[in-house]
Every structure is written in structure tokens, then in C-alpha cells.
């Protein structure tokens, strides 16, 4: 397949184009050569049952194209507990797979950064309304108030979503269900209720997809619109979260082998190296010399 000539693949959850933009924009800020080095990267979207454990699908995909591929699989944290994420990573590593989880529930939460989003919107407002004061909603404090209010309203819905998502882990006898329900309640309290009490945005479990849509509607009421790419472009290198920097580095490292071996060159195997370095046996050389010595000279005419 021509699209896999680089044999470097990124498997993602969600729209592949969204993730391509997400990583290309932020990646170029973390590593300036990222877009050029990773130009052969192919992005595939996983969906449905494959989102839970995509590696069987990836294995079948390798069999179909007849070659091994180097890849990174990116997964949202979703409504998994920290323990479940660690277990997924452990299982993947043991089976020789590469999986990376975002530290937040989903990708959209990185688009709701208070500082980044408010800076972008205030720039847009000043261009459009140079002589009018910036509306409170478009400031850092206004965006935070909007998110906190909606997160508080959504608390019961998010808790219900967590328990529905975790339904398979609740199966078992009465004691197991009781213990697991308590664990999930504690998880929700630590990652949603407590942050709200501290007036912090609970990004770990926040339904950022829904809130981003809601905020876009509010911003449009003030005559402003903004794209995902515009928000990402507003980030500086120092403002990019550490888990995203690590992800960019992991993707960049897939192409490190080509730089060492030369563009398009296949690395030598141990067998090939040993064969190339093996000295020519001297015994064969001596036999050739002896044969030449005993050969009769032709008689003179």
C-alpha cells in the first residue's frame, strides 16, 4: 500500500483529521522539525469495539498488508480510572504494543485552556471592536465561571455516565459490586467534586466536548467564532501540557531509525553484519597459489 510506504502509523480515537491538526500544530511548537520528519506518518481512526482494545485489529491489519508497522496508539483517558489506565498500558507493553493515554478525559479539554482561549478571543475582539470593552465572557475569569457553572450543573449526568461506562467492572457478587461502587464514588469525588469545591476545572472527568460546543454558541452571540486550529496555534511551547510533549516525542522517535540508517535504508541484521565482517579463509588462497605453481609452462615453438 502506497499510504504505508513509511510504515509509521498513528492510531487515534475520534476524527483522524482533528488529531492530525492537533499533533501537527502542537508538535511543531515542541520540536520545530516535527512536521517535516513525520510527513510520512499515516493516521487511522479507531471506532466501535476496537476503541477498547485495538491491538487485535492492528495485528490483522499488519497481516493484510504483509509487513510489520511501527505505530503509536493514542487513547483518551475517557471514564477509565487511573488503575484501569495503568493496567491497559501494562497489558499492552507485555504484548509488545505501544499505547499512550491523554491525562484528561478527551482531546477537547486542551482546547478549553483558560489562558489560551481567553487570549485568542480577546485578540479577535480587539480586531473587530477596537473601541469597545471586552465582554466578561471572553476573559479568563469569564470563561472559568462559564465552565464551573456548567460543570456543576452536569455533575449528576457525569456521575451517571461514569457508572454506565464502568458497568462491566461492576459485575459480580453483592460484595464485589458494593466495593467497586465505593471505589468509583471515591474516584468521582477526588476527580470531579473536590476540584469543583476548590473552584478548579475538573478536566480529568469533564465532558469537554459538550462544554466546548456550548461555549462556542455563547461566543457567537458576541459575534466571534474560532476554530480548533486557532486555539492550538495560540499555545506557546512552555504552555503545552507535559503529556502532549511526551506524545510528540514518542511519535518523533518512530522516525529516529531512518535517520541513523539513512533515508530509506534498511538497518543491517546481526546475521548480515557477521557475514560482512567474516575474514576470507586463508586455506583457500594457499590452494590457488599451489595450483598455479605446478601448472606446466607451454613449450617454446
PyMOL commands that set and color helices and strands:
alter all, ss='L'
color gray80, all
select helices_A, chain A and resi 2-4+16-30+34-37+48-51+55-65+82-94+107-112+114-128+136-138+140-153+155-165+167-170+174-197+208-221+228-234+237-239+242-253+256-261+270-277+282-294
alter helices_A, ss='H'
color red, helices_A
select strands_A, chain A and resi 8-13+42-46+70-75+99-101
alter strands_A, ss='S'
color yellow, strands_A
deselect
rebuild
show_as cartoon
